[in-house]
Amino acid sequence: MNKLEAAHKTSDATQQTQTASMSAADVVAPLREDLQPGIDGLEQSGRRLASHGKALARDAYEQTTEALQEAHERASHWVGARPWQSMAVAAATGATLAFLLGRRH
């Protein structure tokens, strides 16, 4: 094979590669155009779900905070109204915990 034939073969191979590249680009571009609305829709759905999840978490936090504040107020009121019973309950709880923790060792 002489240099001229080698140059022709190289040129032909280059043209075939370019044609294949253009063909792949011609195939990919319409696919991308067809798929892009679906991708955009999925992105929007994901954003909506994330926003909804954040709102639910915020609501749960607020409800829990309110419930804990109410429980604290009730407990404070009960302790204030019954100081001797409160001390007895605290002592009984402490004794029970000491007994249970002492048994473990």
N, CA and C atoms as an extended XYZ file, in Angstrom:
315
Properties=species:S:1:pos:R:3:atomname:S:1:resname:S:1:resid:I:1 pbc="F F F"
N         0.860       -1.158        0.000 N   MET     1
C         0.000        0.000        0.000 CA  MET     1
C         0.913        1.230        0.000 C   MET     1
N         0.585        2.120       -0.898 N   ASN     2
C         1.413        3.322       -0.961 CA  ASN     2
C         0.813        4.431       -0.087 C   ASN     2
N         1.518        5.511       -0.037 N   LYS     3
C         1.100        6.601        0.844 CA  LYS     3
C        -0.222        7.201        0.407 C   LYS     3
N        -0.465        7.239       -0.885 N   LEU     4
C        -1.710        7.807       -1.390 CA  LEU     4
C        -2.895        6.938       -0.986 C   LEU     4
N        -2.763        5.632       -1.077 N   GLU     5
C        -3.840        4.729       -0.662 CA  GLU     5
C        -4.086        4.832        0.847 C   GLU     5
N        -3.018        4.951        1.624 N   ALA     6
C        -3.149        5.085        3.068 CA  ALA     6
C        -3.864        6.387        3.407 C   ALA     6
N        -3.551        7.437        2.685 N   ALA     7
C        -4.210        8.726        2.923 CA  ALA     7
C        -5.688        8.630        2.586 C   ALA     7
N        -6.043        7.960        1.496 N   HIS     8
C        -7.449        7.774        1.120 CA  HIS     8
C        -8.186        6.955        2.185 C   HIS     8
N        -7.562        5.896        2.662 N   LYS     9
C        -8.197        5.071        3.702 CA  LYS     9
C        -8.415        5.885        4.978 C   LYS     9
N        -7.418        6.675        5.339 N   THR    10
C        -7.548        7.516        6.532 CA  THR    10
C        -8.659        8.531        6.340 C   THR    10
N        -8.717        9.115        5.160 N   SER    11
C        -9.757       10.096        4.857 CA  SER    11
C       -11.135        9.441        4.909 C   SER    11
N       -11.258        8.250        4.324 N   ASP    12
C       -12.532        7.527        4.354 CA  ASP    12
C       -12.942        7.193        5.792 C   ASP    12
N       -11.981        6.738        6.588 N   ALA    13
C       -12.280        6.390        7.984 CA  ALA    13
C       -12.723        7.633        8.751 C   ALA    13
N       -12.082        8.761        8.483 N   THR    14
C       -12.442       10.012        9.151 CA  THR    14
C       -13.859       10.428        8.757 C   THR    14
N       -14.173       10.305        7.483 N   GLN    15
C       -15.521       10.659        7.015 CA  GLN    15
C       -16.569        9.730        7.629 C   GLN    15
N       -16.254        8.462        7.737 N   GLN    16
C       -17.191        7.517        8.353 CA  GLN    16
C       -17.403        7.848        9.829 C   GLN    16
N       -16.312        8.204       10.510 N   THR    17
C       -16.424        8.576       11.923 CA  THR    17
C       -17.260        9.834       12.080 C   THR    17
N       -17.042       10.805       11.217 N   GLN    18
C       -17.823       12.037       11.285 CA  GLN    18
C       -19.296       11.748       11.000 C   GLN    18
N       -19.559       10.903       10.019 N   THR    19
C       -20.933       10.546        9.692 CA  THR    19
C       -21.596        9.829       10.865 C   THR    19
N       -20.858        8.920       11.501 N   ALA    20
C       -21.400        8.200       12.656 CA  ALA    20
C       -21.657        9.165       13.803 C   ALA    20
N       -20.740       10.112       14.008 N   SER    21
C       -20.926       11.100       15.069 CA  SER    21
C       -22.150       11.960       14.805 C   SER    21
N       -22.298       12.378       13.565 N   MET    22
C       -23.464       13.188       13.222 CA  MET    22
C       -24.738       12.366       13.373 C   MET    22
N       -24.674       11.105       12.997 N   SER    23
C       -25.845       10.252       13.135 CA  SER    23
C       -26.230       10.092       14.597 C   SER    23
N       -25.235        9.905       15.467 N   ALA    24
C       -25.524        9.774       16.895 CA  ALA    24
C       -26.125       11.073       17.427 C   ALA    24
N       -25.570       12.208       17.030 N   ALA    25
C       -26.104       13.493       17.467 CA  ALA    25
C       -27.520       13.683       16.940 C   ALA    25
N       -27.758       13.233       15.691 N   ASP    26
C       -29.099       13.343       15.119 CA  ASP    26
C       -30.101       12.480       15.875 C   ASP    26
N       -29.644       11.362       16.435 N   VAL    27
C       -30.526       10.478       17.189 CA  VAL    27
C       -30.742       11.021       18.600 C   VAL    27
N       -29.688       11.529       19.213 N   VAL    28
C       -29.761       11.973       20.605 CA  VAL    28
C       -30.584       13.258       20.742 C   VAL    28
N       -30.428       14.179       19.826 N   ALA    29
C       -31.119       15.471       19.934 CA  ALA    29
C       -32.643       15.308       20.007 C   ALA    29
N       -33.264       14.529       19.114 N   PRO    30
C       -34.717       14.366       19.241 CA  PRO    30
C       -35.127       13.630       20.518 C   PRO    30
N       -34.302       12.658       20.940 N   LEU    31
C       -34.606       11.959       22.189 CA  LEU    31
C       -34.585       12.925       23.366 C   LEU    31
N       -33.579       13.777       23.366 N   ARG    32
C       -33.477       14.765       24.444 CA  ARG    32
C       -34.701       15.677       24.419 C   ARG    32
N       -35.109       16.113       23.245 N   GLU    33
C       -36.279       16.980       23.127 CA  GLU    33
C       -37.539       16.258       23.597 C   GLU    33
N       -37.639       14.975       23.278 N   ASP    34
C       -38.810       14.198       23.707 CA  ASP    34
C       -38.823       13.974       25.222 C   ASP    34
N       -37.654       13.758       25.808 N   LEU    35
C       -37.575       13.431       27.226 CA  LEU    35
C       -37.573       14.655       28.137 C   LEU    35
N       -37.175       15.808       27.632 N   GLN    36
C       -37.021       16.988       28.474 CA  GLN    36
C       -38.306       17.386       29.207 C   GLN    36
N       -39.487       17.368       28.571 N   PRO    37
C       -40.703       17.712       29.338 CA  PRO    37
C       -40.945       16.756       30.515 C   PRO    37
N       -40.679       15.482       30.322 N   GLY    38
C       -40.833       14.523       31.405 CA  GLY    38
C       -39.848       14.782       32.529 C   GLY    38
N       -38.626       15.100       32.172 N   ILE    39
C       -37.602       15.411       33.172 CA  ILE    39
C       -37.998       16.665       33.946 C   ILE    39
N       -38.468       17.680       33.216 N   ASP    40
C       -38.907       18.921       33.871 CA  ASP    40
C       -40.083       18.646       34.810 C   ASP    40
N       -41.008       17.792       34.381 N   GLY    41
C       -42.152       17.440       35.224 CA  GLY    41
C       -41.721       16.716       36.482 C   GLY    41
N       -40.771       15.805       36.358 N   LEU    42
C       -40.258       15.091       37.532 CA  LEU    42
C       -39.558       16.049       38.496 C   LEU    42
N       -38.828       16.997       37.953 N   GLU    43
C       -38.151       17.976       38.801 CA  GLU    43
C       -39.173       18.810       39.580 C   GLU    43
N       -40.216       19.251       38.904 N   GLN    44
C       -41.264       20.039       39.566 CA  GLN    44
C       -41.977       19.204       40.627 C   GLN    44
N       -42.255       17.946       40.313 N   SER    45
C       -42.900       17.061       41.295 CA  SER    45
C       -42.011       16.879       42.518 C   SER    45
N       -40.734       16.696       42.292 N   GLY    46
C       -39.798       16.554       43.402 CA  GLY    46
C       -39.758       17.798       44.272 C   GLY    46
N       -39.770       18.949       43.646 N   ARG    47
C       -39.760       20.206       44.415 CA  ARG    47
C       -41.053       20.357       45.223 C   ARG    47
N       -42.194       20.000       44.614 N   ARG    48
C       -43.477       20.086       45.330 CA  ARG    48
C       -43.492       19.131       46.523 C   ARG    48
N       -43.012       17.904       46.308 N   LEU    49
C       -42.973       16.929       47.404 CA  LEU    49
C       -42.050       17.392       48.529 C   LEU    49
N       -40.916       17.955       48.181 N   ALA    50
C       -39.994       18.452       49.206 CA  ALA    50
C       -40.634       19.595       49.989 C   ALA    50
N       -41.309       20.488       49.295 N   SER    51
C       -41.972       21.602       49.961 CA  SER    51
C       -43.076       21.107       50.885 C   SER    51
N       -43.836       20.130       50.410 N   HIS    52
C       -44.921       19.555       51.222 CA  HIS    52
C       -44.344       18.851       52.459 C   HIS    52
N       -43.257       18.122       52.283 N   GLY    53
C       -42.611       17.439       53.403 CA  GLY    53
C       -42.111       18.432       54.446 C   GLY    53
N       -41.538       19.540       53.981 N   LYS    54
C       -41.072       20.565       54.919 CA  LYS    54
C       -42.241       21.156       55.693 C   LYS    54
N       -43.351       21.405       54.995 N   ALA    55
C       -44.536       21.964       55.667 CA  ALA    55
C       -45.069       20.988       56.714 C   ALA    55
N       -45.115       19.702       56.378 N   LEU    56
C       -45.572       18.697       57.342 CA  LEU    56
C       -44.652       18.631       58.562 C   LEU    56
N       -43.352       18.685       58.326 N   ALA    57
C       -42.394       18.647       59.434 CA  ALA    57
C       -42.551       19.884       60.320 C   ALA    57
N       -42.757       21.040       59.689 N   ARG    58
C       -42.940       22.271       60.455 CA  ARG    58
C       -44.208       22.191       61.311 C   ARG    58
N       -45.300       21.676       60.719 N   ASP    59
C       -46.553       21.515       61.467 CA  ASP    59
C       -46.384       20.540       62.637 C   ASP    59
N       -45.703       19.417       62.389 N   ALA    60
C       -45.478       18.438       63.454 CA  ALA    60
C       -44.641       19.048       64.579 C   ALA    60
N       -43.644       19.832       64.222 N   TYR    61
C       -42.805       20.500       65.228 CA  TYR    61
C       -43.653       21.448       66.071 C   TYR    61
N       -44.480       22.245       65.408 N   GLU    62
C       -45.322       23.203       66.139 CA  GLU    62
C       -46.314       22.487       67.056 C   GLU    62
N       -46.932       21.413       66.571 N   GLN    63
C       -47.878       20.664       67.399 CA  GLN    63
C       -47.186       20.037       68.602 C   GLN    63
N       -46.007       19.497       68.383 N   THR    64
C       -45.259       18.880       69.475 CA  THR    64
C       -44.845       19.926       70.505 C   THR    64
N       -44.403       21.070       70.022 N   THR    65
C       -44.009       22.151       70.930 CA  THR    65
C       -45.189       22.597       71.776 C   THR    65
N       -46.350       22.759       71.137 N   GLU    66
C       -47.547       23.160       71.877 CA  GLU    66
C       -47.937       22.102       72.919 C   GLU    66
N       -47.899       20.844       72.534 N   ALA    67
C       -48.262       19.763       73.454 CA  ALA    67
C       -47.311       19.720       74.645 C   ALA    67
N       -46.022       19.900       74.401 N   LEU    68
C       -45.047       19.895       75.496 CA  LEU    68
C       -45.237       21.104       76.419 C   LEU    68
N       -45.554       22.245       75.831 N   GLN    69
C       -45.803       23.429       76.658 CA  GLN    69
C       -47.033       23.225       77.544 C   GLN    69
N       -48.087       22.637       76.980 N   GLU    70
C       -49.288       22.358       77.771 CA  GLU    70
C       -48.996       21.365       78.893 C   GLU    70
N       -48.238       20.319       78.583 N   ALA    71
C       -47.881       19.324       79.607 CA  ALA    71
C       -47.041       19.978       80.705 C   ALA    71
N       -46.131       20.845       80.321 N   HIS    72
C       -45.301       21.549       81.309 CA  HIS    72
C       -46.172       22.429       82.206 C   HIS    72
N       -47.097       23.143       81.599 N   GLU    73
C       -47.980       24.004       82.393 CA  GLU    73
C       -48.846       23.189       83.360 C   GLU    73
N       -49.390       22.061       82.885 N   ARG    74
C       -50.212       21.205       83.758 CA  ARG    74
C       -49.388       20.640       84.915 C   ARG    74
N       -48.166       20.203       84.586 N   ALA    75
C       -47.302       19.643       85.631 CA  ALA    75
C       -46.921       20.715       86.648 C   ALA    75
N       -46.596       21.894       86.161 N   SER    76
C       -46.243       22.987       87.083 CA  SER    76
C       -47.428       23.350       87.972 C   SER    76
N       -48.602       23.391       87.396 N   HIS    77
C       -49.798       23.706       88.175 CA  HIS    77
C       -50.053       22.613       89.225 C   HIS    77
N       -49.927       21.361       88.841 N   TRP    78
C       -50.156       20.243       89.757 CA  TRP    78
C       -49.161       20.285       90.909 C   TRP    78
N       -47.880       20.530       90.577 N   VAL    79
C       -46.845       20.585       91.616 CA  VAL    79
C       -47.105       21.760       92.556 C   VAL    79
N       -47.495       22.907       91.984 N   GLY    80
C       -47.768       24.080       92.813 CA  GLY    80
C       -48.960       23.870       93.734 C   GLY    80
N       -49.956       23.139       93.265 N   ALA    81
C       -51.162       22.912       94.067 CA  ALA    81
C       -50.966       21.806       95.105 C   ALA    81
N       -50.023       20.885       94.884 N   ARG    82
C       -49.820       19.737       95.780 CA  ARG    82
C       -48.329       19.557       96.078 C   ARG    82
N       -47.730       20.452       96.802 N   PRO    83
C       -46.272       20.352       97.013 CA  PRO    83
C       -45.849       19.096       97.767 C   PRO    83
N       -46.612       18.651       98.770 N   TRP    84
C       -46.216       17.470       99.535 CA  TRP    84
C       -46.378       16.189       98.705 C   TRP    84
N       -47.434       16.129       97.924 N   GLN    85
C       -47.605       14.955       97.054 CA  GLN    85
C       -46.496       14.930       96.006 C   GLN    85
N       -46.127       16.111       95.497 N   SER    86
C       -45.054       16.188       94.498 CA  SER    86
C       -43.745       15.667       95.071 C   SER    86
N       -43.449       16.051       96.310 N   MET    87
C       -42.217       15.580       96.954 CA  MET    87
C       -42.278       14.067       97.164 C   MET    87
N       -43.446       13.547       97.542 N   ALA    88
C       -43.585       12.100       97.752 CA  ALA    88
C       -43.396       11.346       96.435 C   ALA    88
N       -43.983       11.868       95.367 N   VAL    89
C       -43.826       11.214       94.055 CA  VAL    89
C       -42.365       11.257       93.625 C   VAL    89
N       -41.701       12.393       93.804 N   ALA    90
C       -40.292       12.513       93.430 CA  ALA    90
C       -39.427       11.548       94.246 C   ALA    90
N       -39.700       11.446       95.548 N   ALA    91
C       -38.929       10.537       96.400 CA  ALA    91
C       -39.166        9.087       95.999 C   ALA    91
N       -40.402        8.738       95.722 N   ALA    92
C       -40.716        7.354       95.311 CA  ALA    92
C       -40.053        7.033       93.975 C   ALA    92
N       -40.081        7.990       93.070 N   THR    93
C       -39.438        7.776       91.768 CA  THR    93
C       -37.941        7.609       91.943 C   THR    93
N       -37.324        8.452       92.766 N   GLY    94
C       -35.882        8.338       93.023 CA  GLY    94
C       -35.518        7.020       93.666 C   GLY    94
N       -36.324        6.587       94.626 N   ALA    95
C       -36.054        5.310       95.296 CA  ALA    95
C       -36.176        4.147       94.319 C   ALA    95
N       -37.186        4.202       93.484 N   THR    96
C       -37.382        3.130       92.488 CA  THR    96
C       -36.207        3.076       91.523 C   THR    96
N       -35.788        4.228       91.026 N   LEU    97
C       -34.643        4.257       90.112 CA  LEU    97
C       -33.371        3.759       90.795 C   LEU    97
N       -33.153        4.180       92.029 N   ALA    98
C       -31.964        3.726       92.763 CA  ALA    98
C       -31.990        2.211       92.945 C   ALA    98
N       -33.145        1.678       93.266 N   PHE    99
C       -33.276        0.225       93.442 CA  PHE    99
C       -32.995       -0.508       92.133 C   PHE    99
N       -33.600       -0.032       91.041 N   LEU   100
C       -33.425       -0.688       89.753 CA  LEU   100
C       -31.994       -0.581       89.257 C   LEU   100
N       -31.390        0.567       89.391 N   LEU   101
C       -30.006        0.738       88.950 CA  LEU   101
C       -29.033       -0.018       89.836 C   LEU   101
N       -29.356       -0.105       91.128 N   GLY   102
C       -28.513       -0.865       92.054 CA  GLY   102
C       -28.534       -2.345       91.772 C   GLY   102
N       -29.635       -2.871       91.277 N   ARG   103
C       -29.756       -4.307       90.964 CA  ARG   103
C       -28.934       -4.681       89.751 C   ARG   103
N       -28.711       -3.774       88.877 N   ARG   104
C       -27.979       -4.074       87.625 CA  ARG   104
C       -26.514       -4.327       87.890 C   ARG   104
N       -25.964       -3.784       88.927 N   HIS   105
C       -24.511       -3.896       89.172 CA  HIS   105
C       -24.232       -5.059       90.048 C   HIS   105
